[in-house]
Amino acid sequence: MDCVKLVFFMLYTILSQLVFSLSLPHLCPKDQALALLQFKNMFPINPNASDYCFKFKGFHSYPKTLTWNRSTDCCSWDGVHCDKMTGQVIELNLTCSGLQGKFHSNSSLFQLCNLRRLDLSYNNFFGSLISSKFGEFSSLTHLDLSVSSFSGQIPSEISYLTNLNILRITTVDPYGLRAGPHNFELLLKNLTQLRELKLDSVNISSTIPLNFSSYLTVLQLPYTQLRGVLPERVFHLSNLEFLHLSSNPQLTVRFPTTTWNSSASLMKLYLYDVNFTGRIPESFSHLTSLHELDMGYSNLAGPIPKPLGNLSHVESLFLNGNYLEGPISQFSIFEKLKMLSLGNNNLRWPT
């Protein structure tokens, strides 16, 4: 008898919780649900987007917005996350969602004023301009507009987002996006909390200013037409893990001779096709965490620098297309080396 009572009690508890949950009002505010539905209706789905996304990100896209509808709480919609207390929409992740169409400056998206994270990467917005209204999302910590066919000038208003930790605005079109010296300087000067900055293939055509976030772990600016001398301060960012400045032939790079502050953290260093001057100093041998080094076509000359022989954790090493000469000897100590490129030099194996 006691067992029967226990079963009935458990069933009653479960059913009560179910009825209570079904009777709860939607957590998501109606105006924000409407704004999301209006945003959805502006962008038909590209059925061929999956292959495109897989090519760049390694996973297939799927149309997240297709399941959005009025009958369900928008906080339960795919890609939407809400504050558990207030119900406000605070995150919108629509990467690889197959969205296509023009992104207008009066988009209902800008009504979601409490957003903290926004990811619209890997969609197709048909050469739309990046609206200055993105600068009104004052709570944003993450913004990703990468590879979504935006074009034109990155607005200076992006520099108003002083809480940003991550900013990714990359493109595969070398003529698609530009920042310009003034806007680029504003980004680095004002976004003092940045931990990750990716502006691949954005036309910057500028030097790298001296003022930038000391919290950077990723600085990724390949194919950006950088000029002048790379500030030595970049190598002294104590949290820096990945530095990618490749394919900026007008950028002059000199390594500091003193121990780098980033020597314990730096894992990837890509300086392919830059204008390297001077020598690789002894301080280079202190990069104890370095796993990947690419200095192909960077004007390295003379014998293979001895400090490279101390990088015992390196898994990939590219020194091709330089003016290196003499015997190849020290690479036998690289126990973890998986990829090695030394072509287009004047090197020889020891006899």
C-alpha positions as MATLAB code, in Angstrom:
seq = 'MDCVKLVFFMLYTILSQLVFSLSLPHLCPKDQALALLQFKNMFPINPNASDYCFKFKGFHSYPKTLTWNRSTDCCSWDGVHCDKMTGQVIELNLTCSGLQGKFHSNSSLFQLCNLRRLDLSYNNFFGSLISSKFGEFSSLTHLDLSVSSFSGQIPSEISYLTNLNILRITTVDPYGLRAGPHNFELLLKNLTQLRELKLDSVNISSTIPLNFSSYLTVLQLPYTQLRGVLPERVFHLSNLEFLHLSSNPQLTVRFPTTTWNSSASLMKLYLYDVNFTGRIPESFSHLTSLHELDMGYSNLAGPIPKPLGNLSHVESLFLNGNYLEGPISQFSIFEKLKMLSLGNNNLRWPT';
ca = [
       0.000    0.000    0.000;
       2.819    2.385    0.860;
       4.373    1.698   -2.554;
       1.113    2.589   -4.302;
       0.866    5.856   -2.358;
       4.461    6.674   -3.258;
       3.817    6.080   -6.965;
       0.687    8.275   -6.893;
       2.574   11.001   -5.049;
       5.378   10.959   -7.628;
       2.897   11.071  -10.510;
       1.039   13.937   -8.873;
       4.296   15.884   -8.416;
       5.375   15.372  -12.028;
       1.952   16.298  -13.435;
       1.740   19.357  -11.200;
       5.122   20.593  -12.411;
       4.126   19.960  -16.025;
       0.837   21.849  -15.705;
       2.598   24.686  -13.889;
       5.279   24.974  -16.578;
       2.663   24.971  -19.346;
       0.747   27.742  -17.624;
       3.789   30.008  -17.303;
       3.787   33.093  -19.532;
       6.494   33.425  -22.151;
       9.705   34.697  -20.622;
      10.667   36.592  -23.772;
       9.194   40.128  -24.040;
       6.666   40.400  -26.875;
       8.421   43.310  -28.549;
      11.687   41.371  -28.728;
       9.969   38.272  -30.092;
       8.346   40.454  -32.750;
      11.693   42.069  -33.596;
      13.254   38.640  -34.082;
      10.393   37.456  -36.295;
      10.677   40.606  -38.406;
      14.403   39.980  -38.734;
      13.718   36.384  -39.783;
      11.287   37.482  -42.483;
      13.862   39.809  -44.036;
      16.210   36.960  -44.943;
      15.236   33.942  -47.035;
      17.352   30.832  -46.570;
      20.082   29.907  -49.034;
      19.787   26.125  -49.592;
      23.412   25.927  -50.805;
      24.914   27.637  -47.760;
      25.876   24.391  -46.038;
      28.738   23.592  -48.413;
      30.076   27.150  -48.148;
      30.113   27.054  -44.369;
      31.702   23.617  -44.276;
      34.524   24.889  -46.501;
      35.470   27.641  -44.063;
      34.384   26.416  -40.629;
      34.383   22.644  -40.946;
      30.720   22.077  -40.118;
      27.499   22.267  -42.076;
      25.144   25.181  -41.696;
      21.484   24.806  -40.942;
      18.635   27.339  -40.998;
      18.186   28.205  -37.326;
      15.489   30.803  -37.958;
      13.134   28.372  -39.729;
      11.877   27.011  -36.408;
      11.089   30.437  -34.946;
       7.338   30.973  -34.528;
       4.869   32.946  -32.436;
       3.529   29.948  -30.541;
       6.739   29.322  -28.609;
       8.811   31.408  -26.230;
      11.560   33.165  -28.192;
      13.971   32.279  -25.393;
      13.666   28.672  -26.565;
      14.397   29.489  -30.212;
      17.518   28.115  -31.815;
      20.384   30.590  -31.515;
      18.551   32.827  -29.016;
      19.547   33.123  -25.360;
      17.795   35.212  -22.732;
      18.563   36.545  -19.295;
      16.968   34.043  -16.909;
      15.680   36.752  -14.603;
      14.429   39.441  -16.981;
      13.778   37.465  -20.159;
      15.683   40.034  -22.221;
      17.419   38.629  -25.304;
      21.137   38.840  -24.530;
      22.694   36.481  -27.086;
      21.997   35.839  -30.747;
      24.100   33.216  -32.524;
      23.141   32.864  -36.184;
      26.472   31.763  -37.603;
      26.130   29.524  -40.650;
      22.350   29.943  -40.752;
      22.028   30.331  -44.523;
      20.679   33.879  -44.264;
      20.756   35.874  -47.487;
      19.546   39.348  -48.374;
      20.312   43.008  -47.802;
      21.018   44.060  -44.220;
      19.339   47.435  -43.802;
      20.209   50.111  -41.256;
      16.605   50.076  -39.993;
      16.757   46.347  -39.236;
      14.588   45.231  -36.323;
      17.720   43.589  -34.918;
      18.752   46.959  -33.507;
      15.732   46.880  -31.177;
      17.485   44.172  -29.131;
      19.365   46.763  -27.125;
      20.488   44.365  -24.355;
      22.532   42.065  -26.574;
      25.834   40.947  -25.117;
      26.850   38.491  -27.827;
      26.035   38.755  -31.527;
      27.284   36.331  -34.176;
      26.121   36.829  -37.769;
      29.154   35.215  -39.375;
      29.082   33.057  -42.501;
      25.847   34.290  -44.005;
      25.351   36.325  -47.193;
      24.244   39.926  -46.857;
      24.920   40.780  -50.512;
      27.475   43.558  -50.048;
      25.472   45.425  -47.413;
      27.182   48.208  -45.508;
      27.904   47.648  -41.822;
      25.439   49.971  -40.151;
      26.677   52.549  -37.664;
      23.840   51.314  -35.413;
      25.970   48.331  -34.415;
      27.747   50.882  -32.238;
      24.570   51.282  -30.159;
      24.849   47.789  -28.648;
      26.624   49.189  -25.612;
      26.544   45.888  -23.684;
      28.194   43.796  -26.391;
      31.191   41.732  -25.352;
      31.312   39.568  -28.512;
      30.696   40.728  -32.103;
      31.309   38.509  -35.125;
      30.394   39.731  -38.621;
      32.935   37.593  -40.446;
      32.605   36.272  -44.009;
      29.035   37.494  -44.461;
      29.553   39.622  -47.583;
      29.516   42.966  -45.832;
      31.289   45.717  -47.754;
      32.425   49.319  -47.478;
      33.853   51.128  -44.496;
      33.837   49.645  -40.999;
      32.028   52.452  -39.174;
      33.857   54.380  -36.485;
      30.872   53.748  -34.195;
      32.168   50.204  -33.620;
      34.789   51.864  -31.412;
      31.960   52.870  -29.037;
      31.611   49.226  -27.956;
      34.023   49.607  -25.077;
      32.957   46.338  -23.409;
      34.024   44.205  -26.373;
      36.238   41.221  -25.596;
      36.022   39.690  -29.060;
      35.767   41.503  -32.396;
      35.805   39.524  -35.623;
      35.126   41.271  -38.918;
      36.951   39.213  -41.527;
      36.318   38.883  -45.251;
      37.503   36.757  -48.161;
      37.072   39.653  -50.590;
      40.224   41.834  -50.594;
      38.176   44.741  -51.973;
      35.146   44.212  -49.774;
      35.872   45.893  -46.452;
      38.119   48.710  -45.327;
      38.865   50.364  -42.009;
      41.153   53.232  -42.905;
      43.868   54.644  -40.630;
      41.542   56.801  -38.504;
      38.912   54.144  -37.776;
      41.553   51.486  -37.177;
      43.282   53.713  -34.644;
      39.963   54.384  -32.899;
      39.263   50.652  -32.650;
      42.590   49.929  -31.003;
      42.550   53.009  -28.799;
      38.994   52.700  -27.435;
      38.479   48.930  -27.230;
      40.752   48.480  -24.247;
      39.128   45.214  -23.100;
      39.760   43.327  -26.342;
      41.107   39.816  -26.018;
      40.652   38.807  -29.640;
      40.848   40.994  -32.744;
      40.429   39.477  -36.210;
      40.255   41.712  -39.279;
      41.534   39.351  -41.994;
      41.644   40.932  -45.488;
      40.156   44.236  -44.323;
      41.946   47.070  -46.138;
      43.552   49.041  -43.310;
      46.468   50.660  -45.204;
      47.961   52.020  -41.998;
      50.620   51.550  -39.389;
      49.770   49.736  -36.155;
      49.218   52.374  -33.445;
      51.034   52.141  -30.141;
      47.815   52.136  -28.106;
      45.953   48.835  -27.957;
      44.524   46.439  -25.404;
      47.033   44.781  -23.100;
      44.639   41.817  -22.731;
      44.997   40.590  -26.320;
      45.386   36.838  -26.725;
      44.725   36.820  -30.491;
      45.831   39.519  -32.939;
      44.987   38.481  -36.477;
      45.537   41.043  -39.253;
      46.699   39.197  -42.407;
      46.195   40.712  -45.868;
      45.374   44.141  -44.437;
      48.034   46.264  -46.192;
      49.691   47.249  -42.940;
      52.659   49.572  -43.272;
      55.532   50.959  -41.256;
      57.319   49.261  -38.373;
      55.543   46.795  -36.098;
      55.592   48.235  -32.558;
      57.826   46.163  -30.303;
      55.087   46.338  -27.683;
      53.173   43.662  -29.617;
      55.793   41.094  -28.597;
      55.458   42.109  -24.960;
      51.739   41.379  -24.624;
      51.858   38.965  -21.715;
      48.718   37.034  -22.717;
      49.352   36.827  -26.461;
      48.841   33.311  -27.853;
      48.391   33.868  -31.589;
      49.979   36.591  -33.713;
      49.050   36.511  -37.414;
      50.323   39.380  -39.564;
      51.093   37.477  -42.764;
      50.928   38.892  -46.294;
      51.704   42.467  -45.336;
      54.871   43.003  -47.409;
      55.115   46.692  -46.455;
      55.157   45.872  -42.738;
      58.658   45.909  -41.249;
      59.197   43.464  -38.391;
      62.093   43.482  -35.940;
      62.207   41.102  -33.002;
      63.129   42.505  -29.578;
      66.515   41.438  -28.273;
      65.308   41.277  -24.682;
      63.083   38.499  -23.353;
      59.538   38.862  -24.637;
      56.709   39.180  -22.129;
      54.723   36.870  -24.416;
      57.438   34.201  -24.436;
      55.512   31.872  -22.114;
      52.123   32.269  -23.810;
      52.801   32.586  -27.561;
      51.796   29.380  -29.369;
      51.386   30.491  -32.994;
      53.461   33.073  -34.855;
      52.595   33.719  -38.512;
      54.801   36.281  -40.237;
      54.700   35.007  -43.813;
      55.510   37.623  -46.485;
      56.438   40.523  -44.226;
      59.579   42.637  -44.398;
      61.724   41.126  -41.659;
      64.915   43.011  -40.802;
      67.783   42.226  -38.495;
      68.475   38.822  -36.997;
      66.493   36.317  -34.991;
      67.881   37.090  -31.508;
      68.697   34.735  -28.656;
      65.484   35.863  -26.952;
      63.630   33.844  -29.591;
      64.784   30.646  -27.904;
      62.654   31.506  -24.854;
      59.389   30.983  -26.768;
      58.822   27.755  -24.885;
      55.153   27.391  -25.846;
      55.578   27.980  -29.588;
      53.963   25.223  -31.673;
      53.630   26.859  -35.087;
      56.033   29.252  -36.820;
      55.622   30.598  -40.349;
      58.265   33.023  -41.605;
      58.179   32.084  -45.273;
      59.114   34.795  -47.796;
      60.148   37.207  -45.058;
      63.674   38.128  -46.191;
      65.486   35.865  -43.727;
      69.119   35.580  -44.822;
      72.273   33.704  -43.860;
      72.547   30.413  -41.966;
      69.548   29.016  -40.125;
      69.433   31.031  -36.884;
      70.654   29.032  -33.896;
      67.814   30.157  -31.565;
      65.396   28.182  -33.742;
      67.117   25.025  -32.589;
      65.792   25.555  -29.064;
      62.124   25.526  -30.070;
      61.643   21.902  -29.102;
      57.828   22.049  -29.040;
      57.408   23.246  -32.631;
      55.081   21.059  -34.704;
      55.057   23.083  -37.937;
      57.893   25.247  -39.239;
      57.838   27.197  -42.499;
      60.982   29.035  -43.601;
      60.535   28.628  -47.352;
      61.213   31.362  -49.887;
      63.983   33.138  -47.983;
      67.723   33.613  -48.461;
      68.885   31.011  -45.968;
      72.081   29.154  -46.789;
      74.403   26.544  -45.379;
      73.857   23.100  -43.858;
      70.641   21.814  -42.347;
      71.541   20.305  -39.010;
      69.446   21.238  -35.992;
      66.042   19.965  -37.122;
      66.751   16.450  -35.885;
      66.107   17.641  -32.314;
      62.517   18.661  -33.098;
      60.817   15.547  -31.769;
      57.298   16.913  -32.310;
      57.857   18.330  -35.794;
      55.124   17.271  -38.234;
      55.449   19.850  -41.014;
      58.670   21.402  -42.317;
      59.052   23.667  -45.353;
      62.510   24.894  -46.367;
      62.101   25.164  -50.135;
      63.409   28.038  -52.252;
      66.485   28.640  -50.105;
      70.154   27.731  -50.587;
      70.285   25.082  -47.892;
      71.996   21.701  -48.069;
      71.949   18.553  -46.007;
      75.221   17.888  -44.166;
      77.465   15.259  -45.708;
];
